Amino acid sequence: MKVLITGAGGQLGGALQRLAPDWAELNAIDVDDVDLTDIPMLRARLVVEAPDVILNAAAYTAVDKAESDEETAREINSDAVLAMAEAMEEQGGKLVHVSTDFVFDGKSPRAYRPDDERAPISAYGRTKAEGEDHLRESDLLIRTAWVYEAGGANFVRTMIRLMNERDELGVVSDQIGSPTWATGLAQTIWDLVEKGASGTFHHSDHGEVSWYDFAVAIAEEGHALGLIESVPTIKPITTADYPTPAARPAFSLLDCSKTREALGDQPVPWRTNLRLMLEQEKALG
């Protein structure tokens, strides 16, 4: 089966390549290969590649920048997705698209289910929701949140750097969700593809946590592994204390029970995966 991965240079794109099963005849492309804002170029490349499956791990993910650059965000997060879906319609293939918890407004009293109403509150969230709307019933949509990977640009590695530079830092404590190790997300995507799944699924690591709680765990686990020399004072702050151009959902926990039932596996606690990632980070030097 010919599988095309977009966003090959990103955290998820890299994990998808590392975990690719033997049955996948893999081709991975990134922005240097195809500019997703150039739709004619993208369409032409998809004709040449003629994949059976597209794993779209590419996205405009600069959440705050999108507030002043929504047009570019829309080109990548929506227009390019439409081009991929249309190509798969013409060629008889499946589009597997990765989306985000930012399509929700954060006002739910419980974890968000795949079929819950979307109400994005940021430009990034709007463009990702628009991208979702281009998928066909036969395609596969997987929403995730708070993604991190060893060697990538993410919250975990930023915290490690700051904790080695500062004696004290404040981290937002009133935004709730769950982190996602890209390696685990990639495995779930491959497993769903192998099962021929279609429709909407959620994947994140198990448990409910704030960014502050996550940072405290990073400090504890990172210090135990020698990645952080001395644990600094970490203070909880509010979203109002740390204003950003883009609004963030206050609560974006994803209900992943449909995914776990479909695959017949057990959810992995977020702290377990954090420890595994940090061990990889240490191995990278």
N, C-alpha and C positions, 0 to 999 in steps of 0.2 A: 504494500500500500504506500503510495507516494504522499508524504506528509510535508507540508511547508510550514515552517515556523517563522512568524514575523516578530520583530523585537528581539532578535537573537542575542544582542549585546546586553540586554537587561537582566535583572536578577532572575525573573521567571523564565525568560528565554534560555538562559544558560542552564538552569535546572532541568528544563524540558529536554535539552540536548543530552545532558549527562544521564538522564533516566530513560532515554528512548528505548523502547523494546525492540527486539530483533526483527519483528515484522514490519517495522517502520522504515521505509526508504526515505531518509531524511534529507531535507534541504533547509538551511536556516539563513534568513536574510535580515539585514538591519538597515538603518537609515543610509549608510554608505552605499548600499546596493539599490535601494528604492526609496525615494522621498515620498512618503505617504500623503503629502500635500499636493503632489503631482498626480492627479487621478488618471490621466491618460497613460502616464508611465506605469502606474500600478496595474492598470487593466492589461497593458501589453505584457508585463512581466508574468501576470497570472495565466495568460494564454500560453506563453512559452513554457512555464513550469507545469501547467496542467495537473495540479495536485488533486488527489482524492479527498484530502482533508487539509484545511488550513487551521493551524493553531495560532490565533491572533493574540500574541502577548505584547504587541506594540500599543502604546498609548501616550497621549500628552498628559503627564502626571504632575506638572508644576501647578499645584492647586491654587496658590496665591497669584501666580503670574497669569493664570487663565482669566482672572477678573478683568485684566486690561488687555488680554489677547484672546478673547473668546473665539474669534474667527479662526485662528490657527488651531485652537483646541478642537473646534467643531470639525475642521477638515480632517484631523487625525482620528478623533474619537467617534465621529459619525459618518462623514462623507466617505472615508476610506473603508469603513465597515460595510457601507452600502455597496461599494464597488466589489468587495470580496463576496458578499452575499449574492450579488447578481452574477458574478463569475461562476460561483458554485451552482447556481441555478442553471446556467447555460451548459456547464461541463458535467453536471450530475454528481457534485461532491458535497461535502459537509463543512460548514464553518463552525469552528469552536472559538467562542469569543469570551474574553475575560473582562468582567466589569467590577464594580466597586460598591461598597456600603454607602458611598456618597450620593447614591440615587435616592436615599431615604432622608427624611427631615430630622430624625433623631427624637421624635416625640412619642414613639411607641412605648407602651408599658411592658412589653415583652420582646424577646429576640425576634428579629425580622425573618419572616418566612419567605420562600421564593416567590409566592404569589401575592404578597402584600403590595398595597398601593404605593407607588413611588411619588416622592415630592421633594426633588432636589432643591437645595438652598444655596448653591454656588454655581458658577459658570462651569467648573469642572464636572460637577454632578449632573448639570443639565445636558452637557454634551455627551457624557457617558450614557445617560438615559436615552438620548436620541439614537445613539449607536445601537443600543439594545433593540430599539423598535424596528431596525432593519432586518433582524433575524427572521428566518422562516421557521415553521413548526418543526421541521426536520433538523434544524441546527441545534447547537448546544451552547447554552449560556451559563457561565460559572462566575458568581460574584464572590469577591474576597475582600480582605481588609488588612491594613497595617502590615504589609508584606516586608520581610527582611531576609537577607541571605548573607553568608560569609563572603567578605570581599566586596560587597555591594555598597551603594549609597543609601543609607537607611537610618532609622532612629537608633537602633542598637549600636551601630558603629559610631554614630555621632555622640551618643552618651558616653561611650568608652573614651573617646577623645576628650570630651569636656571634663569628665571625671579625673582624667590625668592632668588637666590643665588648671582646674579650679578647686578651691576649698569648699565652695558652696554653690549650689544651683537650684533654681526653682523649676518645677515641672507641673504641668496642668493636671489637676486631679478631678475635674468635673466633666471630662469626656470619657465615656465608657464604651468598651468594645472588647475585641480579642485579637491578639497578634496572629500572624500567619507566617510560618517558616516556608519559604518558597520551595524548598525541596519536597515538603509534604504536599503542597498544593500541586506541584508538577506531577507527583505520583497519582494523586486523585484524578487529575485531568487525563492522564494516560489510561487509567483504569476505567473511567467513564467512556472514553473513546472506544476502548476494546470491547466494552459491553454494548456498544451501539446506542448509548443514551442520547436522548434529545430533550429539549425543554430547558427549564431553569433549575439550577442547583446552587447551593452555597457551600463554601469551604473556608473555614478558619480553624485555628487551634482551639481546644476546648477550655472553657472557663471565661469568667467575666472579670475585667481588669480595667483600671484607669491608666493613663499614660504615666502618672506618678507611681502607681504600683509596679508598672512595668520597669520603670527606671530603677526603683529600689531593688527589684530582682536582678536586673542587669548588674548593678553595683555588687550585690552579694555573690552572684555566680561568677562575675568577671574577676572579682578580688580573689575568690577561691582558686581560680585558674591562673592567677598571676598576670592577668591582662590589665588590671587596675592596681596601681601600687598602694594607694591609700584611699579608702572610701570617703568621699566628701559628704558634707551635710546636704541632704536633699530635702527641699521644702515644698510642700504642696501649694500650688497657686491656682487661681481661677482663670477661666477663659478670658474674663474681663481684664485680668492682670496682664495678659499677654495677647493684645489685640492683633489680628491678622487681616489682610485684605479680604480673604474668603471666609465665609461662615462655615463652621464644622458642625456636623450632627452631634448633639450632646450624648446621645445613646445610639450606637450603631451595631450592637451585638447581632450576629447572624445565626439564625436557627439552621443548623447543618444536619438535622435528623434525616431529612429526605436523602441526602447524599450518603450518609452512613448506612442507611437501610438498603439503598440501591447497591452498594458495594459489599455489604455484609461484613464491615470492619468496625473497629471501635475508635472513638474519638481520642486524640492524643492531647494531653494537657499542655497548655502553652508553655509552662515552665520546663517541661521535659524537652520540648523542641528548642527552647532557648538555650538550654545547657548543651545540646548537641551542636547547635550552631556555633556557640562560643568555643567549643572544643575544636571545631573546624577552623575558626578564626585564629586560634592559637597555633594550629598546625601551619597556617599560611605564613606565620611570622609577622 
